[in-house]
Amino acid sequence: MKKYLTYSLPVIALLLVLFYWVADERALSSTSHTKAVPSQLALSISSCQAIAAKSVAHLNAFLEFQKLEIEGRKMRVFQVCMNDNGYIENSLWIKFAEPISQKFANASGVSFNEAYENFRRKQMVTINTANHSPPYWMTANAAKSK
């Protein structure tokens, strides 16, 4: 009897661990199906951010204007990469952003162009937009069909 007990307890423990592992795996897989698979836009943004970061990785900024030049170069590389992937700037987003940038420029005492550029750079890498704002990027095919 002691022999059976010695061998059966580890087997039962192993079965319980296996049962909880399978149950936990099912719970994880059911929640992962509810998450959206990364869209093509998200993948393009991610890869273009990596390319843009690599394009300026070798540059060193010692003065403030050099930091701004590096950031501008990085965003330009990002935009060209997105264009190469078939995305263009949404004209509806431009109409949406201009009044917001003007309000921010007036409130903060910066030029409209600086406020617009700062807002644009933030929105370029945003995948999920608020319900009331149009997305920054649209496919070139969608622009041709309009």
C-alpha positions in Angstrom: 0.0 0.0 0.0 2.8 2.4 0.9 4.4 1.6 -2.5 1.3 2.6 -4.4 1.0 5.8 -2.3 4.6 6.7 -3.0 4.1 6.4 -6.7 0.5 7.7 -7.0 1.0 11.0 -5.2 3.6 12.4 -7.7 1.5 11.1 -10.6 -1.6 12.9 -9.2 0.4 16.0 -8.6 1.7 15.9 -12.1 -1.8 15.4 -13.5 -3.1 18.4 -11.4 -0.2 20.6 -12.7 -0.9 19.5 -16.2 -4.7 20.2 -15.8 -4.0 23.7 -14.5 -1.5 24.4 -17.2 -4.0 23.3 -19.9 -6.8 25.3 -18.3 -4.5 28.4 -18.0 -3.4 28.0 -21.6 -7.1 27.9 -22.8 -7.8 31.1 -20.7 -4.8 32.8 -22.3 -5.6 31.8 -25.8 -9.2 32.9 -25.4 -8.1 36.4 -24.4 -5.5 36.6 -27.0 -8.1 36.0 -29.7 -10.0 39.0 -28.6 -6.9 41.2 -29.2 -6.6 42.3 -32.8 -3.7 41.0 -34.9 -1.4 43.8 -35.6 -2.6 45.6 -38.7 -0.5 46.3 -41.7 -0.4 50.0 -40.6 0.9 49.0 -37.1 3.6 46.8 -38.7 4.6 49.6 -41.1 4.9 52.1 -38.4 6.9 49.8 -36.2 9.4 48.9 -39.0 9.7 52.5 -40.2 10.4 53.7 -36.6 13.2 51.2 -36.5 14.6 52.3 -39.8 14.4 56.0 -38.8 16.1 55.4 -35.5 18.9 53.5 -37.3 19.3 56.3 -39.8 20.3 58.8 -37.1 22.0 56.5 -34.6 25.5 57.5 -35.7 24.8 61.3 -35.3 25.8 63.1 -32.2 24.2 66.4 -31.1 26.2 68.8 -29.0 24.1 71.9 -29.5 20.3 72.3 -29.2 19.8 73.0 -32.9 21.7 69.8 -33.7 19.2 67.8 -31.7 16.4 69.5 -33.7 18.1 68.7 -37.0 18.5 65.1 -36.0 14.9 64.8 -35.0 13.8 66.4 -38.2 16.0 64.0 -40.2 14.6 61.0 -38.3 11.0 62.1 -39.0 11.7 62.7 -42.6 13.2 59.2 -43.0 10.1 57.9 -41.2 7.8 59.7 -43.6 9.6 58.5 -46.7 9.5 54.9 -45.3 5.8 55.1 -44.8 5.3 56.5 -48.3 7.4 53.6 -49.7 5.0 51.3 -47.8 2.0 52.8 -49.6 0.8 55.3 -47.0 0.2 59.0 -47.4 -0.9 61.8 -45.2 -4.6 62.0 -44.8 -6.0 65.3 -46.1 -8.9 65.1 -43.6 -6.3 64.9 -40.8 -4.7 68.1 -42.1 -8.0 70.0 -41.9 -8.6 68.5 -38.4 -5.1 69.5 -37.2 -4.9 73.1 -38.3 -7.3 74.6 -35.8 -5.9 72.5 -33.0 -2.4 73.6 -33.9 -3.5 77.3 -34.1 -5.1 77.1 -30.6 -1.9 75.5 -29.2 0.3 78.1 -30.9 -1.7 81.0 -29.4 -1.8 79.4 -25.9 1.9 78.5 -25.8 3.4 81.4 -27.6 5.1 79.4 -30.4 4.6 79.8 -34.1 1.8 77.9 -35.9 4.4 75.9 -37.9 6.1 74.7 -34.8 2.9 73.8 -33.1 1.6 72.0 -36.3 4.9 70.1 -36.7 5.0 69.0 -33.1 1.4 67.8 -33.3 2.0 66.1 -36.6 5.1 64.2 -35.3 3.0 62.9 -32.4 0.2 61.8 -34.6 2.4 60.2 -37.3 3.2 57.3 -34.9 -0.3 57.0 -33.4 -2.1 53.9 -34.5 -5.4 54.2 -32.6 -7.0 57.6 -32.9 -9.9 59.1 -30.9 -13.4 58.6 -32.4 -13.6 62.2 -33.5 -10.3 62.5 -35.2 -9.3 61.1 -38.6 -6.3 58.8 -38.8 -3.0 60.5 -39.9 -2.1 57.8 -42.5 -4.2 56.5 -45.3 -3.3 54.1 -48.0 -2.5 55.6 -51.4 -5.1 53.3 -53.0 -7.8 54.8 -50.7 -6.8 58.3 -51.7 -7.1 57.4 -55.4 -10.6 56.1 -55.0 -11.8 59.3 -53.4 
